[in-house]
Amino acid sequence: MVGVSNKKILSNFEALSKTGVNICVRIPLIPGFTDDDENIRDIAEFVHETNPKAEIELLNYNPLAANKFDTLNETYLVGKDTQRLSEQQMDAKRKIVSEIMEA
């Protein structure tokens, strides 16, 4: 859900990290919502500081998600003409993550 506090998510990640299990953080990149470099950098820094062994996987936007919202009669906040990030854009986002996680 966009626009709500993430305190519970951060707290759960911290608690899970203390258990020593392998963690993969998956970040959906939704253009105009979650794909800006600052957001990606902030998440990667938090993950690295909390659990440097965790993996981060960036998930490109899936334009088929709009159909799912229609089926559920839910409001779709992303424009229906929103496109996936290009492979070059995805590579640039992955570079941000790898620079932080490999530091």
N, C-alpha and C positions, 0 to 999 in steps of 0.2 A: 504494500500500500504506500502510495506516495503522499508526502506532506504530513506524516505523523512522526512522533519521536522514535528514535532507534535505540533508546537506552536499554530496553529489554534484550534486543538482539546483541548489543555489545556486551552486556552482562553475561548472557548465555555463552557467547564466544569465549569470554574470559574464563568462565567456569569450565567449559568443555576443554579448553586449552590446558588447564591444570591437570586433567586426567591423563594426558600423554598420548591420547589417541591421534591417529592421522586425520587431518582436517583438510578439506578442499573447499575454499570459499568461491562460490560461483556468483559473478556479478553480471546481471543482464544489462546490456548497454542499450538504453532506450533514448534515441535522439531527442534532445531538448529536455530530458529529465535526468538521466544518470550517466550520460556519455562524456561530460566535460572533464577535462584533464585534472582539474582541482579535485573533483569528487573521486576520481580513480586514484589519484595520489594520496588523498586523505585515507581512503580505505586501505590501500597498500601499506601506508605507514603504520596505521593502527594494527593491522594484521602482523606486520613484521615486528613491531615493538612487543606485541602480546605473545606471538607464537611464530618465531622466525622459520620454523619447520613446516608451517602450513603452506599449502599450495593455493594459488589464485588462478581461477579460470574465468576468462572474459567471454561472455555469451553475446553474440551479435543479435541485434533486434530481429524478431521474427514477425513480418507483416501479417502472417496468418492469425496472429493473436486477436485481431479485430473480430474475426468470425466467432471466436470463442466467447467474447463479450456479448456479441449479438445473441448467441444461443442462450446465454444466461440472463438476458435482459438487463445487463449491467451497462453503465455509462463507460464508454471508452475514451479516456482523456488524451490519447495520442491521436494525432490526425491520421485518417485512413490512407492518406497518400504518403505517409512517412516511409522512407526507404532504409534498408539495411546500410550499415557503414561499409565503405569499400574495404578491400583487403589492405590497401595502403593505410587507411585510417585505423583499422584493427591492429596492424603491425606497430603503428605509432603508440597506440594505447598499451599494447603488450610490452613495448620498450619501457614505458613509464613504470609498469609493474616490475619488470625484471631488474631495472636499475635499483629499485628500492629493496626488493627481496634478496638481491645478491650482494647488497652492501655489507 
